[in-house]
Amino acid sequence: MRRGLVALARRQSGWVVAAASLAAVGGMWMAGYGAEGAPPPAKVAAVASAPPGPCLQGAGDLGDTYYPGIGNSGYDVSHYDLNLKYDPATKWLDGKATITAAATAHLCRFNLDLRGLTVSSVKVDGVSAQYVRDGRELIITPATPLLPSTGFEVEVLYAGEPGPAPRDPDGFLDGWNYTEYGAYTSTPPQGSDTWFPNNNTTNDKAAFTFTVTVPADRQVMSNGILVSNTVDEAAGTSTWVWDAPDPMATYLATLQIGKYTIQRYTTPAGLPIINGIRPDQLTAQAQQRLDTIPAILDFFGERFGPYPFVASGAIVDLVNAGYQMEQQTRPIFTSANGLSALAHELAHQWFGDSVAWRRARDVWLSEGFATFAAWLWTEHTGGITARQAFLNSYNRTGTFWNNTVHDPGVVNQYQSSTVYQRGAQTLQALRMKIGDEAFFNTLRAYHSTFKGSVAETQDFVAIAQRESGQDLRDFFKAWLYTPGKPSESYCSCVGPTNGSGGVSGTVPATLALSLDGPATFPPFVPGVEQDYTATTKATVTSSAADATLTVSPPGNLVNGPFSLPEPLRIELSKTSWPGPVSNDEVTVTARQLVKRTDPLRTGSYAKTVTFTLSTTQP
């Protein structure tokens, strides 16, 4: 009997994902005048002292149709200084956010975005300010209106439990969430306001400083450069200071609190690399992949332009986000297996992070570009060529072609077949149409033009037309704005013909995962220490060039309000496949330690665990 089996498409920063959940009853799962011609002095004085006009309230919505209510107008942030204290045991966060900004209008009031957390004090330029909450809006009225082009500083004191993360319209977690040893933030594209007040928009990038105090046995990973780590032995705490001086969108700011092995070194080019890896995820394969970071950055730097930030690295933990994430300077990975998407996430440092999309409907400028970049890296390291990856996708049929790459709709924003694969196809088709020299000149010019800022699709189109000297309007209309498969005349993918015939066949893209019936532990015996074991089978079928099977952190078995003290452990007999596979069986072993003093409640203990079969080369 099979129960709880689900096949899902998951946002995985370019991964095609099939997920299966197994629930087992009874035991488991899972902003002057010159001297010549100046007016009389009296008139000059009058002009200089003229008031700026009536003050206004800054807007609390920038009009993004996918995410209404995020972002604010009337000011421009230059720096966030976040001083945080977090206790993983109580999940309590105390925060002081000091925000340096400049008014772009004459403001009576202005908004910050903040969800949940309780605000106890707001000051503007050191003076207490009035504030009210309205949903996710923190509406602030300074004691004195803010003049345009004038700098100001906001201090917000706040506290509370910042998680668990809410879900976006596409169903994915977006905010502060928890891990076995602490917490993580993965906030694309709007979840940053679950843990600090901010102007939650890609259009207002800023520098960041993080000062984070945690228990002494925990470590903190974040963006940029690790400045210091100070231990207070009397208090049993450690304080970590990270500095990220490059302009950064709020959703790319990250905190990872847990237990990490921290690796620090400098590349031959002088770039600091800082990795943080949960010790049980530091496998030989994981280390091998992490060691490729300098080579990947060098390879992309040659094609896209110099690496845009002060540092790089990666964070590897066991988290339940269901996708890897391109946090600026330091992408996060949900497990060691997630590092198979390392090239994709590092490519985002140029496209998505350094050059961010202006509105969410242009997300292909991030995900399509990173998917294409991963194709280039695969080819460079001896795998299939980017052209062949393009053809594999171009030959697909069915619903793959039903949507548009630009403005696919909020639910489809991270749909792999549309935004990721067809976005990457658009770039490879453009490359084949205009040639390598014009194409890579286009990518470098696009990045150098919009580095540290935002762009939209028409910006890229204009640069491509300039660099190629071609009218590409019909090309981009077919690839980005029109549902359906572009004709061969728009893909430059058909080679010369000859008089010979041939026989061909196609294989549809397949990624399938099934689980056998529930695995049930034998009865747990109170008062007797024993490590119980239960097994079941998973069956994997994949037509992809690679596939990886992962399992979400299982947590603890529960029986109503009661839970077992010791965590459930899941082991897989096989987790990766280097090529296609059909009906390959994987033994799934569940282990549960019950100690002699563990209290056991009469009834059935259960847990739901999610298994994810993913690929980077569909």
C-alpha positions in Angstrom: 0.0 0.0 0.0 1.3 3.5 -0.9 0.2 6.6 1.0 1.2 10.3 1.0 2.9 10.1 -2.4 3.1 13.5 -4.1 4.8 14.6 -7.3 5.7 18.4 -7.2 7.6 21.0 -9.2 9.8 22.8 -6.7 11.8 26.1 -6.9 15.3 24.9 -6.7 17.2 27.7 -8.4 17.1 26.0 -11.7 16.4 22.4 -10.6 13.7 20.2 -11.8 12.4 18.5 -8.7 10.1 15.6 -7.9 9.2 15.3 -4.3 7.6 12.5 -2.4 6.3 12.5 1.2 5.7 9.4 3.2 3.6 9.3 6.3 3.8 6.1 8.3 1.3 5.4 11.1 2.7 4.0 14.3 6.2 5.0 13.9 7.5 7.6 11.5 8.2 10.2 9.0 8.3 12.5 7.8 18.1 61.4 -3.6 22.7 78.4 -7.5 23.2 80.8 -9.3 26.5 81.7 -11.0 27.9 85.1 -10.5 27.0 86.2 -14.0 23.4 87.2 -14.3 22.6 86.6 -10.7 19.5 88.2 -9.2 19.8 91.0 -6.7 21.0 89.9 -3.3 17.6 90.4 -1.6 16.1 88.1 -4.2 18.9 85.6 -3.7 18.2 85.5 0.0 14.5 85.0 -0.7 15.2 82.1 -3.0 17.6 80.5 -0.5 15.1 80.6 2.4 12.0 79.5 0.5 10.3 76.5 2.2 10.3 73.2 0.3 6.5 73.1 0.1 4.0 70.9 2.0 5.4 67.7 3.3 4.1 64.3 2.0 3.7 60.8 3.2 6.0 58.4 1.3 4.1 55.6 -0.5 4.0 52.2 1.1 3.7 50.3 -2.2 5.9 50.5 -5.3 3.3 48.8 -7.5 4.9 45.4 -8.1 1.8 43.4 -9.3 3.3 40.1 -8.1 4.0 41.3 -4.6 1.7 44.3 -3.7 2.6 46.1 -0.5 6.4 45.6 -0.6 8.8 48.5 -1.0 8.4 52.2 -0.1 9.1 55.5 -1.7 10.4 58.9 -0.5 13.8 57.9 0.6 16.9 55.9 -0.4 18.7 53.7 2.1 22.5 53.6 2.0 23.3 51.3 5.0 21.7 48.9 7.4 23.4 48.3 10.7 21.7 45.3 12.3 22.5 44.4 15.9 20.8 41.2 16.8 20.7 38.7 19.6 19.2 35.3 19.1 18.5 32.3 21.4 17.9 29.1 19.4 16.4 27.4 22.5 13.6 29.9 22.8 13.6 31.1 19.2 13.6 34.7 20.5 15.2 37.5 18.5 16.1 40.9 20.0 17.0 43.5 17.4 18.2 47.0 16.9 18.2 48.2 13.3 20.0 51.5 12.5 19.1 52.6 9.0 21.0 55.4 7.2 19.1 57.0 4.4 18.4 60.2 2.5 15.0 61.7 1.8 14.1 62.0 -1.9 11.0 64.1 -1.0 9.7 66.4 1.7 8.4 63.7 4.1 6.0 64.1 7.0 5.8 60.3 7.3 7.5 57.3 5.7 7.2 53.6 5.8 9.4 50.6 6.5 8.4 47.0 5.9 8.2 44.7 8.9 6.1 41.7 9.7 5.2 40.1 13.0 7.9 41.3 15.5 7.0 43.7 18.2 8.4 47.3 17.9 9.2 49.0 21.2 10.9 52.2 20.1 11.6 54.3 16.9 13.9 57.2 16.7 14.7 59.5 13.8 18.1 61.3 14.1 18.1 60.4 17.8 14.7 61.8 18.6 11.7 59.6 19.5 9.3 59.3 16.6 5.6 58.3 16.5 4.8 55.1 14.8 1.9 52.8 14.0 1.6 49.3 12.5 -0.6 48.5 9.5 -0.1 45.0 8.3 3.5 44.7 7.2 3.9 48.5 7.2 5.7 50.3 10.0 4.5 53.9 9.5 6.9 56.5 11.1 6.2 60.1 11.8 9.4 62.0 12.7 9.3 64.9 15.2 10.4 67.2 12.3 9.6 66.6 8.6 12.5 65.4 6.5 13.8 67.7 3.8 14.6 66.4 0.3 18.2 65.5 -0.3 18.8 65.4 3.4 20.3 62.5 5.2 18.7 60.9 8.2 19.1 57.9 10.5 16.3 55.7 11.8 16.7 53.4 14.9 14.1 50.7 15.4 14.1 48.4 18.5 12.1 45.3 18.1 11.8 41.7 19.4 9.9 38.5 19.0 9.9 35.1 17.4 10.6 35.8 13.7 9.6 32.4 12.3 8.4 30.1 11.1 8.7 31.5 7.6 5.5 32.3 5.7 4.9 30.9 2.2 4.9 33.0 -1.0 2.1 32.7 -3.6 4.2 30.1 -5.4 4.1 27.9 -2.2 7.7 28.3 -1.1 9.1 29.3 2.3 10.2 32.9 2.3 11.7 34.3 5.6 13.2 33.3 8.9 13.1 29.6 9.6 14.6 27.1 12.0 17.2 24.3 11.8 18.3 21.7 14.3 21.0 23.9 15.7 19.7 27.4 15.1 18.1 29.3 12.2 18.5 30.4 8.6 17.0 33.1 6.4 16.2 32.4 2.8 14.0 35.2 1.7 13.3 35.4 -2.1 11.9 37.8 -3.0 10.1 39.4 -0.1 10.8 37.6 3.2 13.5 39.9 4.6 10.9 41.9 6.6 10.3 38.8 8.7 13.5 39.5 10.6 14.5 43.2 10.2 12.7 46.5 9.2 13.7 47.6 5.7 12.7 49.0 2.4 11.9 45.7 0.9 12.6 46.2 -2.8 15.4 45.4 -5.2 15.2 49.0 -6.2 16.8 50.3 -3.0 20.1 48.4 -2.5 22.3 49.2 0.5 25.4 48.2 2.3 25.0 46.0 5.5 26.7 45.4 8.8 25.6 42.5 11.0 26.5 42.2 14.7 24.9 39.0 16.0 25.1 37.5 19.5 24.4 33.8 19.9 25.2 31.0 22.4 29.0 30.4 22.5 28.7 27.0 21.0 27.0 28.3 17.8 28.5 30.1 14.8 27.0 32.8 12.6 27.5 32.9 8.8 26.4 35.9 6.8 27.2 38.1 3.8 30.5 39.8 3.0 33.6 39.7 5.2 33.9 38.2 8.7 35.3 41.1 10.7 35.4 39.6 14.2 34.2 36.9 16.5 34.3 37.7 20.2 33.5 35.2 23.0 32.0 36.4 26.3 32.8 33.4 28.6 30.9 34.8 31.6 27.7 35.3 29.5 28.2 32.1 27.5 27.8 33.9 24.2 29.7 34.8 21.1 29.3 37.9 19.0 29.9 37.8 15.3 30.4 40.9 13.1 30.0 40.6 9.3 30.4 43.6 6.9 28.9 43.6 3.4 29.9 46.9 1.8 28.6 46.3 -1.7 25.1 47.4 -2.6 22.7 44.5 -1.8 18.9 44.0 -2.2 17.3 43.2 1.2 16.1 39.7 0.2 19.8 38.7 -0.4 20.8 39.5 3.1 21.3 36.3 5.1 21.9 35.0 8.6 22.7 31.3 9.2 23.0 30.4 12.9 24.1 26.9 13.7 27.1 24.7 14.1 29.6 25.1 11.2 33.1 24.2 10.2 34.4 27.6 8.9 36.9 27.5 6.1 38.8 30.7 5.2 41.3 31.2 2.4 42.3 33.6 -0.4 42.3 32.8 -4.1 45.4 33.4 -6.2 43.5 36.5 -7.5 43.3 37.8 -3.9 39.6 37.2 -3.3 38.6 36.0 0.2 36.6 32.8 0.3 34.7 32.0 3.5 32.7 28.8 3.7 30.5 27.5 6.6 29.5 23.9 6.5 27.6 21.8 9.0 30.1 19.2 10.0 28.0 16.1 9.0 27.6 17.6 5.5 31.3 18.1 5.0 31.7 14.9 2.9 34.5 14.3 0.5 32.3 15.1 -2.4 31.1 18.3 -0.8 34.7 19.4 -0.2 35.6 18.6 -3.8 32.8 20.8 -5.0 33.6 23.6 -2.6 37.2 23.6 -3.9 35.9 24.5 -7.4 34.7 27.9 -6.2 37.8 29.8 -7.4 37.8 28.1 -10.8 34.1 28.8 -11.3 34.5 32.4 -10.4 37.4 32.8 -12.8 35.6 31.1 -15.6 32.5 33.3 -15.2 34.7 36.4 -14.8 36.2 35.8 -18.2 32.8 35.6 -19.8 30.7 38.1 -17.8 33.2 40.6 -16.4 35.1 40.8 -13.1 33.6 39.3 -10.0 31.5 42.1 -8.5 31.9 41.7 -4.7 34.5 41.7 -1.9 34.3 38.0 -1.1 32.7 34.7 -1.9 32.0 31.3 -0.4 29.1 29.0 0.5 27.0 28.0 3.4 25.9 24.3 3.7 23.3 23.3 6.4 20.4 20.9 6.6 17.4 23.2 6.0 13.8 22.7 4.8 13.6 25.5 2.2 13.4 23.1 -0.7 15.7 25.1 -2.9 19.2 26.5 -3.0 19.5 30.2 -2.7 21.9 32.8 -4.2 22.5 35.0 -1.1 25.0 37.8 -2.1 28.6 36.7 -1.8 27.6 33.5 0.0 24.9 31.2 -1.5 23.2 28.8 0.9 22.6 25.1 0.2 20.1 22.8 1.8 22.5 19.9 2.1 25.8 18.6 0.8 23.9 17.3 -2.2 22.7 20.8 -3.0 26.2 21.8 -3.9 25.6 20.2 -7.3 23.9 23.6 -8.1 27.1 25.5 -7.1 27.8 26.9 -10.5 24.2 28.1 -10.9 24.2 29.9 -7.6 27.6 31.5 -8.1 26.5 32.7 -11.6 23.7 34.6 -9.7 26.4 36.8 -8.2 26.6 38.6 -11.5 23.0 38.1 -12.7 20.4 38.3 -9.9 22.6 39.8 -7.2 24.9 42.4 -8.8 22.3 43.1 -11.5 18.9 42.5 -9.9 15.5 42.5 -11.6 13.5 45.8 -11.3 10.2 44.0 -11.1 9.4 40.4 -10.3 8.0 39.8 -13.8 11.6 40.0 -15.1 13.0 37.2 -12.9 14.2 35.3 -16.0 17.1 37.9 -15.9 18.2 36.1 -12.8 17.2 32.5 -13.2 17.4 32.1 -16.9 20.9 33.6 -16.9 22.1 31.4 -14.0 20.8 28.3 -15.7 22.6 29.2 -19.0 25.8 29.9 -17.0 25.6 26.4 -15.5 25.3 25.0 -19.0 28.5 26.8 -19.9 30.3 25.4 -16.8 29.1 21.9 -17.6 30.5 22.2 -21.1 33.8 23.7 -19.8 34.3 20.7 -17.4 33.7 18.0 -20.1 29.9 17.6 -19.9 27.4 18.2 -22.6 27.7 21.4 -24.6 25.4 24.4 -24.0 24.2 23.9 -27.6 23.2 20.3 -26.8 21.5 21.3 -23.6 19.6 23.9 -25.6 18.6 21.2 -28.2 17.5 18.8 -25.5 15.0 21.4 -24.2 14.1 22.7 -27.7 13.0 19.2 -28.7 10.6 18.9 -25.8 6.9 19.0 -26.4 3.7 19.5 -24.5 3.0 22.0 -21.7 6.7 23.0 -21.6 5.9 25.8 -24.1 2.6 27.0 -22.6 3.8 30.0 -20.7 5.8 33.2 -21.4 9.3 33.7 -20.1 8.8 37.4 -19.4 5.9 38.0 -16.9 5.0 34.3 -16.4 2.7 35.1 -13.5 3.5 35.0 -9.8 2.6 31.3 -9.3 4.9 30.4 -12.2 7.7 32.9 -11.3 10.0 30.1 -10.3 8.6 27.4 -12.6 11.6 25.6 -14.0 10.4 24.9 -17.5 9.5 28.5 -18.2 11.8 30.8 -16.3 14.8 28.6 -15.9 15.0 26.4 -19.0 13.3 28.6 -21.6 15.2 31.6 -20.2 18.5 29.8 -20.7 17.3 28.7 -24.2 16.7 32.3 -25.1 20.3 33.2 -24.3 21.7 30.2 -26.2 19.4 31.0 -29.2 20.7 34.6 -29.1 24.3 33.3 -28.9 23.7 31.1 -32.0 22.0 34.0 -33.8 24.6 36.8 -33.3 27.7 34.8 -32.7 30.0 34.4 -29.6 31.8 37.7 -29.9 28.7 39.9 -30.0 27.0 37.6 -27.5 29.6 37.7 -24.7 30.2 41.4 -25.4 26.5 41.8 -24.7 26.7 39.9 -21.4 29.7 41.9 -20.2 28.2 45.2 -21.3 24.9 44.4 -19.6 26.6 43.6 -16.3 29.0 46.6 -16.4 26.1 49.0 -17.2 23.8 47.8 -14.4 26.3 46.5 -11.9 25.1 47.3 -8.3 21.7 48.3 -9.6 18.5 46.9 -11.3 17.5 46.2 -14.8 14.5 45.0 -16.8 14.2 43.0 -20.0 14.1 45.9 -22.3 17.5 47.0 -20.9 19.1 43.7 -22.0 17.3 43.8 -25.4 18.7 47.3 -26.1 22.3 46.2 -25.3 22.0 43.0 -27.4 20.8 45.1 -30.4 23.6 47.6 -29.9 26.3 45.0 -29.6 25.1 42.8 -32.5 24.0 45.6 -34.8 20.8 43.6 -35.5 17.1 44.3 -35.1 16.2 41.6 -32.5 12.7 42.7 -31.7 11.0 39.8 -33.5 13.5 37.4 -32.0 12.8 38.4 -28.4 9.1 38.6 -29.0 9.1 35.0 -30.0 11.3 33.8 -27.2 10.2 36.0 -24.2 6.7 37.4 -24.8 4.8 34.8 -26.8 3.6 31.4 -25.5 4.4 28.4 -27.7 7.6 27.0 -29.2 9.6 29.5 -31.3 10.0 28.4 -34.9 13.3 27.1 -36.1 14.0 30.5 -37.8 14.3 32.0 -34.3 16.7 29.4 -32.9 19.4 29.1 -35.5 19.5 25.5 -34.5 19.0 23.7 -37.8 22.2 22.5 -39.5 22.6 22.1 -43.3 20.5 19.4 -44.9 21.5 16.6 -47.2 19.8 13.8 -49.1 20.1 11.1 -46.5 17.3 9.9 -44.3 17.3 8.6 -40.8 15.4 7.1 -37.9 15.0 9.0 -34.7 13.2 8.8 -31.4 12.8 11.0 -28.4 12.7 10.5 -24.7 10.5 12.9 -22.7 12.1 14.5 -19.7 11.4 12.2 -16.8 12.1 12.5 -13.1 10.1 10.1 -11.1 10.3 9.0 -7.4 8.0 6.5 -5.7 8.0 5.0 -2.3 6.9 1.6 -1.1 4.4 1.1 1.7 5.0 2.7 5.1 7.9 1.6 7.2 6.9 0.9 10.8 9.1 0.5 13.8 8.4 -2.4 16.2 6.7 -1.2 19.4 8.7 1.1 21.5 9.3 -0.4 25.0 9.3 2.1 27.9 12.3 2.0 30.2 14.4 0.0 27.8 17.2 1.7 25.8 17.2 0.5 22.2 18.0 1.9 18.7 15.0 0.8 16.6 15.2 0.3 12.8 12.6 0.3 10.1 13.1 0.2 6.3 11.2 0.8 3.1 12.2 1.2 -0.6 12.3 4.2 -2.9 12.3 3.7 -6.7 14.1 6.3 -8.9 13.6 6.8 -12.6 15.4 9.7 -14.4 16.2 10.6 -17.9 18.4 13.5 -16.8 22.2 13.7 -17.1 22.4 13.7 -13.3 20.0 13.2 -10.4 20.3 13.6 -6.7 18.0 12.3 -4.0 17.8 14.2 -0.7 15.7 14.0 2.4 14.4 16.9 4.5 15.5 17.2 8.1 13.2 14.6 9.8 12.9 16.2 13.2 11.3 14.2 16.0 8.5 11.6 16.0 5.3 13.0 17.6 2.3 11.6 19.3 -0.2 14.4 19.6 1.4 17.0 22.0 4.2 14.5 22.9 7.4 14.0 21.0 10.4 11.6 21.4 13.4 13.4 22.8 15.9 11.9 20.3 15.6 12.9 16.6 14.6 10.5 13.9 17.5 9.6 11.6 17.0 8.8 7.9 19.7 7.0 5.8 19.6 6.4 2.1 21.6 3.6 0.5 22.1 5.7 -2.6 21.8 9.5 -3.2 23.2 10.4 -6.6 23.2 9.1 -10.2 25.7 10.4 -12.8 23.4 9.5 -15.7 19.9 8.2 -16.7 18.5 5.5 -14.5 15.3 3.4 -14.6 13.6 1.8 -11.6 16.7 1.9 -9.4 15.8 0.8 -5.9 17.1 2.7 -2.9 16.9 1.4 0.6 15.5 3.9 3.0 16.4 3.2 6.6 14.8 5.0 9.6 16.5 4.8 12.9 15.1 5.9 16.3 17.0 5.8 19.5 14.8 5.5 22.6 16.7 5.9 25.8 16.0 4.2 29.1 14.7 7.5 30.7 12.6 8.7 27.7 8.9 9.1 28.6 6.7 7.3 26.1 3.0 8.1 25.6 0.6 5.4 24.7 -0.4 5.5 21.0 1.3 6.0 17.7 4.3 8.3 17.0 4.6 9.6 13.5 6.4 12.1 11.3 6.3 13.3 7.6 9.5 13.5 5.7 10.0 14.9 2.2 12.2 13.2 -0.3 13.4 15.3 -3.2 14.7 14.0 -6.5 16.4 16.8 -8.4 18.6 17.5 -11.4 20.6 20.3 -12.8 20.8 18.8 -16.3 17.2 17.8 -17.3 
